[in-house]
Amino acid sequence: MVSKAYGTVSPEQRYAMSGLEFVQGLASGRLPLNTIARTLGYDIVEAESGRVVITTHPTEAHLNPWGTVHGGLTATILDSCMGLAIQSTLDRGFGSTTLEFKISLVRAITPTTGPIKAEGKVIDSSDDNIKAGLYPIWSYEHMYTNGPPTGLAQTFLTYMLAPEFQRNVLPQVKGFIPVIDMKVQRDHD
């Protein structure tokens, strides 16, 4: 196992490398991991272009007052693997930082959970990936009426959902994909 060092990499050294070279240097131990990795006990174990894996072993040191692992550990690991996955795609001289992200924790982590692994993966938000269900962040257009649609509201909805509109007009509007082209299943109607 490679012994890892902790510290910071100078801006000059960082900007002399591509994002992938930088992230792979962190994973291999050629470059020091940031000091929060030492504080929280996590490691970068895999790095390739657009994908980074971080692992940790939750311990008593990570507990919140309720006796479960503090959500800040989970958030930090997720922020780190997402950010480094983005960094791994950047050219020499560029960096990135997190502006915002949201997580929903569905189960408590405890020291008996065992090792946890977070994978950050860059997924292109192309129309083809969205249609195929590979890009998880999208939504159907929602239109609401006060009760069943009638009159002009019904006429409008019928027009918007008509195959002619979906095939001929909507594709010309930037950022919209015709519902009829979606290959993913909806949760409900």
Kinemage of the C-alpha trace (Angstrom):
@kinemage 1
@onewidth
@group {chain A} dominant
@subgroup {mainchain}
@vectorlist {calphas} color= white
{ca met a 1} P 0.000 0.000 0.000
{ca val a 2} L 1.257 3.465 -0.890
{ca ser a 3} L 1.856 5.785 2.044
{ca lys a 4} L -0.035 9.027 1.524
{ca ala a 5} L 1.124 12.478 2.511
{ca tyr a 6} L -1.160 15.376 3.405
{ca gly a 7} L -0.847 19.054 2.620
{ca thr a 8} L -1.471 21.362 -0.278
{ca val a 9} L -0.177 21.582 -3.806
{ca ser a 10} L 1.022 25.011 -4.852
{ca pro a 11} L -1.065 26.839 -7.465
{ca glu a 12} L 1.943 26.901 -9.808
{ca gln a 13} L 2.367 23.135 -9.569
{ca arg a 14} L -1.382 22.506 -9.848
{ca tyr a 15} L -1.808 24.676 -12.943
{ca ala a 16} L 1.189 23.049 -14.653
{ca met a 17} L -0.731 19.748 -14.742
{ca ser a 18} L -3.902 18.688 -16.490
{ca gly a 19} L -6.812 17.982 -14.197
{ca leu a 20} L -6.376 14.256 -14.761
{ca glu a 21} L -2.650 14.383 -13.941
{ca phe a 22} L -3.480 16.266 -10.731
{ca val a 23} L -6.207 13.860 -9.582
{ca gln a 24} L -4.173 10.771 -10.499
{ca gly a 25} L -1.272 12.262 -8.533
{ca leu a 26} L -3.526 12.492 -5.484
{ca ala a 27} L -4.715 8.891 -5.923
{ca ser a 28} L -1.233 7.461 -6.479
{ca gly a 29} L 0.394 9.314 -3.595
{ca arg a 30} L 2.713 11.375 -5.827
{ca leu a 31} L 0.863 14.463 -4.592
{ca pro a 32} L -0.339 15.102 -1.055
{ca leu a 33} L -4.014 14.655 -0.238
{ca asn a 34} L -5.720 17.692 1.271
{ca thr a 35} L -5.669 17.927 5.042
{ca ile a 36} L -9.432 17.315 5.389
{ca ala a 37} L -8.725 13.813 4.009
{ca arg a 38} L -6.443 13.198 6.981
{ca thr a 39} L -8.928 14.750 9.439
{ca leu a 40} L -11.817 12.612 8.184
{ca gly a 41} L -9.768 9.554 7.251
{ca tyr a 42} L -10.686 9.203 3.591
{ca asp a 43} L -8.594 8.212 0.594
{ca ile a 44} L -8.819 8.691 -3.158
{ca val a 45} L -8.473 5.152 -4.488
{ca glu a 46} L -9.355 5.419 -8.195
{ca ala a 47} L -8.999 8.225 -10.713
{ca glu a 48} L -9.618 8.289 -14.434
{ca ser a 49} L -10.987 10.910 -16.752
{ca gly a 50} L -14.470 11.813 -15.509
{ca arg a 51} L -14.496 9.299 -12.634
{ca val a 52} L -13.102 9.318 -9.083
{ca val a 53} L -13.655 6.891 -6.189
{ca ile a 54} L -13.121 7.800 -2.533
{ca thr a 55} L -13.332 5.394 0.404
{ca thr a 56} L -13.381 5.714 4.171
{ca his a 57} L -14.011 3.575 7.236
{ca pro a 58} L -16.465 5.292 9.611
{ca thr a 59} L -15.208 5.315 13.204
{ca glu a 60} L -16.257 6.614 16.612
{ca ala a 61} L -14.497 9.884 15.671
{ca his a 62} L -17.204 10.569 13.044
{ca leu a 63} L -20.228 10.308 15.334
{ca asn a 64} L -22.882 12.960 15.884
{ca pro a 65} L -24.705 13.349 19.238
{ca trp a 66} L -27.179 10.600 18.217
{ca gly a 67} L -24.416 8.031 17.827
{ca thr a 68} L -24.558 7.782 14.046
{ca val a 69} L -21.983 9.078 11.592
{ca his a 70} L -22.345 12.818 11.072
{ca gly a 71} L -23.818 13.780 7.693
{ca gly a 72} L -20.887 16.143 7.205
{ca leu a 73} L -18.617 13.142 6.587
{ca thr a 74} L -20.917 11.890 3.838
{ca ala a 75} L -21.285 15.369 2.351
{ca thr a 76} L -17.529 15.975 2.345
{ca ile a 77} L -16.770 12.674 0.647
{ca leu a 78} L -19.471 13.237 -1.975
{ca asp a 79} L -18.341 16.825 -2.572
{ca ser a 80} L -14.745 15.651 -2.942
{ca cys a 81} L -15.428 12.818 -5.396
{ca met a 82} L -17.801 14.944 -7.509
{ca gly a 83} L -15.385 17.867 -7.590
{ca leu a 84} L -12.381 15.707 -8.414
{ca ala a 85} L -14.314 13.894 -11.166
{ca ile a 86} L -14.966 17.298 -12.761
{ca gln a 87} L -11.347 18.360 -12.178
{ca ser a 88} L -10.131 15.204 -13.953
{ca thr a 89} L -11.730 16.445 -17.193
{ca leu a 90} L -10.176 19.927 -17.160
{ca asp a 91} L -7.227 21.105 -19.208
{ca arg a 92} L -3.959 22.346 -17.808
{ca gly a 93} L -4.316 25.671 -16.043
{ca phe a 94} L -7.966 25.286 -15.006
{ca gly a 95} L -9.543 24.545 -11.660
{ca ser a 96} L -13.023 24.199 -10.256
{ca thr a 97} L -14.929 24.649 -7.028
{ca thr a 98} L -18.310 23.542 -5.715
{ca leu a 99} L -20.997 26.203 -5.801
{ca glu a 100} L -23.914 24.086 -4.639
{ca phe a 101} L -25.024 20.497 -4.223
{ca lys a 102} L -27.794 18.604 -2.457
{ca ile a 103} L -27.845 15.150 -0.955
{ca ser a 104} L -30.574 13.079 0.642
{ca leu a 105} L -29.415 10.537 3.186
{ca val a 106} L -31.665 7.483 3.200
{ca arg a 107} L -30.030 5.387 5.908
{ca ala a 108} L -27.810 6.027 8.910
{ca ile a 109} L -24.120 5.162 8.734
{ca thr a 110} L -22.524 3.775 11.903
{ca pro a 111} L -19.027 2.546 12.731
{ca thr a 112} L -20.350 -0.995 12.183
{ca thr a 113} L -21.456 -0.179 8.620
{ca gly a 114} L -17.980 -1.006 7.402
{ca pro a 115} L -16.113 0.737 4.614
{ca ile a 116} L -18.059 3.191 2.486
{ca lys a 117} L -17.282 4.151 -1.083
{ca ala a 118} L -18.333 7.220 -3.048
{ca glu a 119} L -18.042 7.412 -6.814
{ca gly a 120} L -18.096 10.695 -8.678
{ca lys a 121} L -18.836 10.293 -12.357
{ca val a 122} L -19.203 12.986 -15.011
{ca ile a 123} L -22.159 12.266 -17.279
{ca asp a 124} L -22.642 14.364 -20.387
{ca ser a 125} L -26.060 15.997 -20.420
{ca ser a 126} L -26.523 15.339 -24.133
{ca asp a 127} L -29.994 14.794 -25.545
{ca asp a 128} L -29.092 11.169 -26.340
{ca asn a 129} L -27.998 10.452 -22.742
{ca ile a 130} L -31.122 12.104 -21.349
{ca lys a 131} L -33.410 10.169 -23.707
{ca ala a 132} L -31.700 6.885 -22.790
{ca gly a 133} L -32.014 7.577 -19.054
{ca leu a 134} L -28.233 7.824 -18.505
{ca tyr a 135} L -28.386 11.403 -17.251
{ca pro a 136} L -30.415 11.333 -14.035
{ca ile a 137} L -31.121 15.044 -13.660
{ca trp a 138} L -33.991 16.096 -15.889
{ca ser a 139} L -37.732 16.346 -15.613
{ca tyr a 140} L -40.802 16.192 -17.734
{ca glu a 141} L -42.498 19.507 -18.389
{ca his a 142} L -45.371 19.818 -15.963
{ca met a 143} L -48.575 21.668 -16.751
{ca tyr a 144} L -51.218 22.079 -14.071
{ca thr a 145} L -54.890 22.985 -14.290
{ca asn a 146} L -57.455 23.683 -11.615
{ca gly a 147} L -59.443 20.484 -12.124
{ca pro a 148} L -59.770 18.624 -15.421
{ca pro a 149} L -58.691 20.807 -18.353
{ca thr a 150} L -61.490 22.395 -20.367
{ca gly a 151} L -61.848 25.021 -23.094
{ca leu a 152} L -58.636 26.811 -24.075
{ca ala a 153} L -56.581 24.918 -21.479
{ca gln a 154} L -57.596 21.590 -23.042
{ca thr a 155} L -56.920 22.934 -26.544
{ca phe a 156} L -53.455 24.125 -25.467
{ca leu a 157} L -52.537 20.815 -23.799
{ca thr a 158} L -53.783 18.818 -26.784
{ca tyr a 159} L -51.615 20.988 -29.076
{ca met a 160} L -48.520 20.712 -26.834
{ca leu a 161} L -48.739 16.912 -26.647
{ca ala a 162} L -49.668 16.344 -30.294
{ca pro a 163} L -47.109 14.269 -32.231
{ca glu a 164} L -46.836 17.017 -34.870
{ca phe a 165} L -45.814 19.591 -32.237
{ca gln a 166} L -43.522 17.144 -30.423
{ca arg a 167} L -41.712 16.149 -33.651
{ca asn a 168} L -41.626 19.433 -35.593
{ca val a 169} L -41.746 22.394 -33.203
{ca leu a 170} L -40.326 21.332 -29.836
{ca pro a 171} L -36.948 20.068 -31.133
{ca gln a 172} L -36.265 23.610 -32.386
{ca val a 173} L -36.550 25.001 -28.836
{ca lys a 174} L -33.172 24.824 -27.088
{ca gly a 175} L -33.198 22.595 -24.035
{ca phe a 176} L -36.427 20.745 -24.779
{ca ile a 177} L -36.675 17.114 -25.807
{ca pro a 178} L -39.948 15.748 -27.163
{ca val a 179} L -41.739 13.507 -24.653
{ca ile a 180} L -42.301 10.986 -27.434
{ca asp a 181} L -38.491 10.510 -27.708
{ca met a 182} L -37.974 9.659 -24.024
{ca lys a 183} L -37.086 6.023 -23.335
{ca val a 184} L -37.319 6.211 -19.544
{ca gln a 185} L -40.318 5.121 -17.559
{ca arg a 186} L -42.271 7.688 -15.578
{ca asp a 187} L -43.063 6.995 -11.919
{ca his a 188} L -46.717 7.841 -12.333
{ca asp a 189} L -49.148 9.713 -14.554
